[in-house]
Amino acid sequence: MQLSRISLTIGLAGALALAGASVVVAQGPGGASAVPIDASGSFEVSGVQVDVSGKTAEIARQGGWRIAQRKGWEMLSQRLTGKKSSLGDSALDALVTGIVVEREQIGPNRYVAKLGVLFDRGRAGAILGVSTAVSRSAPMLLVPLEFSGGVGRVFERETAWSRAWNRFRSGGSTIDYVRLRPTGSDAMLVNAGQTLRRGRNWWRTVLDQYGASDVLVAEVQLRREYPGGPIIGIFAANHGPDKRPITSFALRVDNGESLDALLDAGIQRLDQAYQKALASGTLRPDPLLAVRPPVAKTAEQLAAEAEAAAAAAAAAAVTPEASASGTASATYTVQVETPNVAALNASESAIRGVPGIRSAATTSLALGGISVMRVAFDGPQASLRSALEARGWQVQEGAGVLRIRRGGGSAPAASPSPQNTATPAAK
């Protein structure tokens, strides 16, 4: 028989007067466990009463657990199928995943206790013929925020509230809680101050760290009348970075020893409230947390993009372009001396008249200096140079650039006006 998660008895006198239900108190060895208990989704049956006698206290206790398994299975069968069924002890040993001690009294040869029994969900469902599928929410990061003595804490220090959430068996809940171990950087990333933030960017960073889609802030304020005396717990369930309220309520216990019982009862009600909100459609991940804003570019990235754009422009200057006629043409940069407007106009007209040039446009004007033209030519740069030299231009060639001027630096002469050379008719 597999036995695990056995707790010590905690006084419950008056602890559940407001809760209206029993509370299962489960602790690991040596007190509170730092790891969430039983998130596997076992079926749980609580409130199983046993009163067994035996030769020794240990024999009586083992017998009490056996009887608790049998009674627990009957109760589970009645709850899921509407009728009781029974199984042998060997079959039950394979189904039981844990015994939870709610309250026990051990004598020399007698064992009286109130126990809880956990059954493997898959195996129990197969035997009883019931569906075990549970539709769960998106992963929700749980932030257990406790206010005690006027100070809010999450993981800055270990609190009774965080230990209570680790005791909570969330496998049967429809909420997929992401519960943290307060180690490493957790206390810095998830703290009381973080719950007051509204900015989605920082919350998105935190949620990505733990693989969650949204956040649930489970809050409790503990008010003690005097040390060891009554404690009032004010509980609140909140959702999202904006801490949208889901529910709130108050519970009270009569003495400080029942603090764990108070917190466990509060968690049960908070979980029920979260499940109802999920079923009603109000507990949905914040859509703004899924939006990824553009990342600001650094100066180095902007400089690299500028260099890449300049290189692309230089490459485009010598990239062949398809002409309307289907003949491959290329674009080149031509630098020409333009001492005045007349020289500029004459140079443009002369260049457009060169065979093979489809277009010529001045892109940079510098009267009295060097102007720049963008020329589309059918053929390679060497052919363009030859064509310009054939028209009387002096050409200096560079990578994708030609610099031209007329011999002697003068502007090209205008074409002479046509004259009538015909011989006059004889009179």
C-alpha positions in Angstrom: 0.0 0.0 0.0 1.3 3.4 -1.0 1.1 5.9 1.9 2.2 9.5 1.5 1.5 13.1 2.7 0.7 12.2 6.3 0.0 15.3 8.5 0.0 16.0 12.1 -3.2 16.9 13.9 -4.0 20.6 14.0 -6.7 21.9 16.4 -9.8 22.8 14.5 -12.0 24.0 17.3 -14.2 26.8 15.9 -12.0 27.0 12.8 -14.7 26.1 10.4 -17.6 27.9 11.9 -17.7 30.3 9.0 -16.3 28.0 6.4 -19.1 25.5 6.7 -17.0 22.5 5.6 -14.2 20.3 6.8 -10.6 21.2 5.9 -8.0 18.7 5.0 -4.6 19.6 6.5 -1.7 17.9 4.9 2.0 18.5 5.5 5.1 16.9 4.3 7.8 15.5 6.6 9.1 18.1 9.0 6.2 20.5 8.5 5.4 22.4 5.3 6.5 21.1 2.0 8.2 23.5 -0.4 6.8 21.6 -3.4 3.1 21.7 -4.3 1.4 18.5 -3.0 -0.4 16.2 -5.4 -1.0 18.1 -8.6 -1.8 14.8 -10.5 -5.6 15.2 -10.3 -6.4 12.3 -7.9 -9.9 11.8 -6.8 -10.2 12.9 -3.2 -12.6 11.5 -0.6 -12.5 13.3 2.7 -14.2 12.9 6.1 -13.8 9.1 6.4 -14.3 8.2 10.1 -12.5 5.1 11.5 -12.4 3.6 15.0 -10.2 0.5 15.1 -8.7 -1.6 17.9 -5.6 -3.7 17.6 -2.9 -5.5 19.6 -0.6 -2.5 19.2 -1.0 1.1 18.2 0.7 0.5 14.8 -1.5 -2.5 14.0 -4.6 -0.5 14.9 -3.4 2.4 12.7 -2.7 0.2 9.7 -6.2 -1.4 10.1 -7.7 2.0 10.3 -6.1 3.0 7.0 -7.4 -0.3 5.4 -10.9 0.5 6.5 -10.6 4.1 5.3 -9.6 2.8 1.8 -12.7 0.6 1.6 -15.1 3.3 2.9 -13.5 5.9 0.7 -14.0 3.7 -2.4 -17.7 3.2 -1.6 -18.1 6.9 -1.1 -16.3 7.7 -4.4 -18.4 5.1 -6.3 -21.6 6.5 -4.8 -20.6 10.0 -5.8 -19.6 9.2 -9.4 -22.0 6.5 -10.4 -24.9 6.7 -7.9 -24.3 3.3 -6.4 -21.8 1.7 -4.1 -19.2 -0.8 -5.2 -16.4 -2.6 -3.4 -12.9 -3.8 -4.3 -10.4 -6.1 -2.7 -7.6 -4.7 -0.5 -4.9 -5.6 -3.1 -6.8 -3.7 -5.9 -7.3 -0.7 -3.6 -3.6 -0.7 -2.7 -2.9 -0.1 -6.4 -5.5 2.7 -6.6 -4.8 4.7 -3.5 -2.2 7.4 -4.1 -2.3 8.9 -0.5 -3.8 9.0 2.9 -4.5 12.4 4.4 -4.8 12.6 8.2 -7.4 15.3 9.1 -7.6 14.3 12.7 -6.4 11.3 14.7 -6.1 9.9 18.2 -3.7 7.1 18.9 -3.9 4.9 22.0 -2.0 1.8 23.0 -4.4 -0.5 21.1 -6.9 1.8 19.5 -7.0 4.2 16.6 -9.7 6.9 16.1 -9.3 9.2 13.2 -10.9 11.3 10.5 -9.0 10.6 7.2 -9.0 11.6 3.5 -8.2 9.1 0.7 -6.7 10.0 -2.7 -7.4 7.6 -5.6 -5.6 7.5 -8.9 -7.9 9.4 -11.3 -7.2 7.3 -14.5 -7.5 3.9 -12.9 -10.5 4.7 -10.8 -12.3 6.2 -13.7 -11.6 3.2 -15.9 -13.0 0.8 -13.2 -16.1 2.9 -12.5 -16.6 3.6 -16.2 -16.7 7.4 -15.9 -14.9 10.1 -17.9 -11.8 11.5 -16.2 -11.1 14.3 -18.7 -10.8 17.8 -17.2 -11.0 20.9 -19.3 -8.5 23.3 -17.8 -7.7 26.9 -18.1 -4.6 28.4 -19.7 -1.6 28.3 -17.4 -2.1 31.0 -14.7 0.8 32.2 -12.5 -0.3 32.1 -8.9 0.9 35.0 -6.7 0.1 34.3 -3.0 0.1 37.8 -1.5 -0.1 37.9 2.4 -0.5 41.0 4.5 0.4 40.5 8.1 1.4 43.2 10.5 0.8 45.8 7.8 3.5 44.3 5.6 2.8 42.6 2.2 4.9 39.6 1.3 4.9 37.1 -1.5 8.3 35.3 -1.7 10.4 37.8 0.1 10.1 35.5 3.1 8.4 32.2 3.5 4.8 32.8 4.7 2.0 30.6 6.0 0.0 31.6 3.0 2.5 30.3 0.5 2.8 27.1 2.5 -0.9 26.7 2.4 -1.0 27.0 -1.4 1.7 24.3 -1.6 -0.5 22.0 0.5 -3.5 22.6 -1.8 -4.2 19.7 -4.2 -4.9 21.5 -7.4 -5.1 18.4 -9.7 -8.9 18.2 -9.5 -9.3 21.9 -10.2 -10.1 23.3 -13.7 -7.5 26.1 -13.1 -4.0 25.3 -14.2 -2.0 27.0 -11.4 1.6 27.7 -12.0 3.0 27.6 -8.5 6.6 28.7 -7.8 9.3 27.5 -5.5 10.6 30.6 -3.8 14.2 30.1 -5.0 16.7 32.0 -7.0 15.3 35.1 -8.6 11.7 34.4 -7.8 11.7 36.7 -4.8 12.9 39.6 -7.0 10.6 38.9 -10.0 7.4 38.1 -8.1 7.1 40.3 -5.0 4.5 42.5 -3.3 5.5 45.5 -5.4 5.1 43.6 -8.6 1.4 43.1 -7.9 0.9 46.9 -8.1 2.3 47.1 -11.6 0.0 47.7 -14.5 2.5 47.7 -17.4 2.1 44.7 -19.6 5.7 44.7 -20.8 7.2 43.8 -17.4 4.4 41.3 -16.7 4.9 39.7 -20.1 8.6 39.2 -19.2 7.7 37.6 -15.9 5.1 35.3 -17.4 7.4 34.2 -20.1 9.9 33.3 -17.5 7.5 30.7 -16.0 5.5 29.7 -19.1 2.3 31.2 -17.9 -0.4 33.1 -19.9 -1.8 35.3 -17.2 -1.6 36.0 -13.4 -3.8 35.3 -10.4 -3.2 37.3 -7.3 -4.6 35.4 -4.3 -4.6 37.8 -1.4 -5.1 37.4 2.4 -5.0 39.9 5.2 -4.4 38.4 8.6 -5.6 40.4 11.7 -4.8 39.0 15.1 -6.6 40.3 18.2 -3.7 39.3 20.4 -0.8 36.8 20.3 -2.2 33.3 20.2 -5.8 34.6 20.1 -8.5 34.8 17.4 -7.4 35.5 13.9 -9.5 37.0 11.1 -8.5 36.3 7.5 -9.8 38.6 4.8 -9.4 36.8 1.4 -9.6 38.2 -2.1 -9.3 36.6 -5.5 -7.9 38.9 -8.2 -7.1 38.3 -11.9 -4.7 39.9 -14.3 -2.2 42.8 -14.1 -5.0 45.1 -13.2 -6.1 43.0 -10.3 -9.7 42.6 -11.4 -11.6 41.3 -8.4 -13.3 37.9 -8.6 -14.5 37.5 -5.0 -13.7 38.4 -1.4 -14.8 37.1 2.0 -13.7 36.8 5.6 -13.1 33.8 7.9 -12.3 33.6 11.6 -10.6 31.1 13.9 -10.6 31.2 17.7 -6.9 30.6 18.3 -3.5 31.0 16.6 -3.0 27.2 16.4 -5.8 27.0 13.8 -4.1 29.4 11.3 -3.4 26.6 8.8 -7.0 25.4 9.0 -8.2 29.0 8.3 -5.9 29.4 5.3 -6.8 26.0 3.8 -10.5 26.8 4.1 -9.9 30.2 2.4 -8.0 28.5 -0.5 -10.8 26.1 -1.1 -13.3 29.0 -1.5 -10.9 31.0 -3.7 -10.4 28.0 -6.0 -14.1 27.6 -6.3 -14.5 31.2 -7.2 -11.8 31.0 -9.8 -13.4 27.9 -11.3 -16.8 29.6 -11.5 -15.2 32.6 -13.2 -13.6 30.3 -15.7 -16.9 28.5 -16.4 -18.7 31.9 -16.9 -16.1 33.1 -19.3 -14.9 36.0 -17.1 -11.5 34.4 -16.4 -9.8 34.8 -19.7 -6.1 35.7 -20.4 -5.5 39.4 -21.0 -5.2 39.8 -24.8 -2.7 42.7 -24.2 -0.3 40.2 -22.7 -0.2 38.3 -26.0 0.7 41.4 -28.0 4.4 41.8 -28.7 5.3 45.5 -29.1 8.1 46.4 -31.5 11.5 46.5 -29.9 13.4 49.8 -30.1 16.4 49.6 -32.3 19.8 50.6 -31.0 22.1 53.1 -32.6 24.4 50.3 -33.8 21.4 48.6 -35.5 20.3 51.8 -37.2 23.9 52.4 -38.5 24.1 48.9 -39.8 20.7 49.3 -41.6 21.9 52.6 -43.1 25.1 50.9 -44.4 23.0 48.0 -45.9 20.7 50.5 -47.6 23.7 52.4 -49.1 25.2 49.2 -50.3 21.8 48.2 -51.9 21.6 51.5 -53.6 25.1 51.2 -55.1 24.2 47.7 -56.3 21.0 48.9 -57.8 23.0 51.5 -59.8 24.5 48.7 -61.9 21.6 46.3 -61.8 20.2 45.6 -65.2 16.6 46.7 -65.7 14.2 45.2 -68.2 13.2 47.7 -70.9 9.9 47.9 -72.5 11.3 46.3 -75.7 12.7 43.4 -73.7 16.4 44.6 -74.2 18.4 44.6 -71.0 19.4 48.1 -69.9 21.5 49.3 -67.0 21.5 52.5 -65.0 24.7 54.4 -64.6 25.8 57.6 -62.9 27.4 60.2 -65.1 29.2 63.3 -63.8 29.4 66.3 -66.1 30.9 69.8 -65.8 28.1 72.4 -65.9 29.5 76.0 -65.6 26.1 77.5 -66.5 22.5 76.7 -67.3 23.3 76.7 -71.1 26.0 74.1 -70.6 23.7 71.9 -68.5 20.9 72.0 -71.1 23.4 71.3 -73.9 25.0 68.4 -72.1 21.6 66.8 -71.4 20.6 67.1 -75.0 23.9 65.8 -76.3 23.8 62.8 -73.9 20.2 61.9 -74.8 21.3 61.8 -78.4 23.9 59.1 -77.9 22.8 55.8 -79.5 21.6 53.3 -76.9 20.7 55.8 -74.2 17.1 55.5 -73.2 16.9 58.3 -70.6 19.1 60.9 -69.0 18.0 63.0 -66.0 19.9 65.4 -63.7 19.7 64.2 -60.1 22.1 66.7 -58.6 22.5 70.2 -60.0 25.7 72.2 -59.4 26.1 75.2 -61.6 29.7 76.2 -61.9 30.7 72.7 -60.7 30.0 69.0 -61.4 26.4 67.9 -61.9 25.2 64.3 -61.6 23.0 62.6 -64.2 21.3 59.2 -64.0 21.5 57.5 -67.4 19.8 54.4 -68.6 21.8 52.7 -71.3 21.3 49.5 -73.3 24.6 47.7 -72.7 27.6 47.5 -70.4 29.5 50.5 -69.0 32.4 50.0 -71.4 30.0 50.4 -74.4 28.5 53.6 -72.9 32.1 55.0 -72.6 32.8 54.2 -76.2 29.6 55.8 -77.3 30.3 59.0 -75.4 33.9 59.2 -76.7 32.6 58.7 -80.2 30.5 61.9 -79.7 33.6 63.9 -78.6 33.4 63.6 -74.9 36.5 63.0 -72.7 35.6 60.2 -70.3 37.0 59.1 -67.0 35.7 55.7 -65.8 35.0 54.4 -62.3 32.9 51.7 -60.7 29.5 52.4 -62.0 30.4 56.1 -62.6 31.6 58.0 -65.7 32.9 61.5 -65.5 32.7 63.4 -68.9 33.7 66.8 -70.2 34.3 68.4 -73.6 37.8 68.8 -74.8 39.3 72.1 -73.4 36.6 72.3 -70.8 34.2 74.3 -72.9 30.6 73.5 -73.1 29.4 71.7 -76.1 28.7 74.0 -79.1 25.2 74.4 -80.3 24.4 72.9 -83.6 24.7 75.4 -86.5 21.6 76.8 -88.1 20.9 75.3 -91.5 21.9 77.6 -94.4 20.6 77.7 -98.0 23.6 76.7 -100.2 21.6 76.4 -103.4 23.0 78.4 -106.4 20.7 81.3 -107.4 18.8 80.7 -110.5 20.0 82.5 -113.6 18.1 85.4 -114.6 
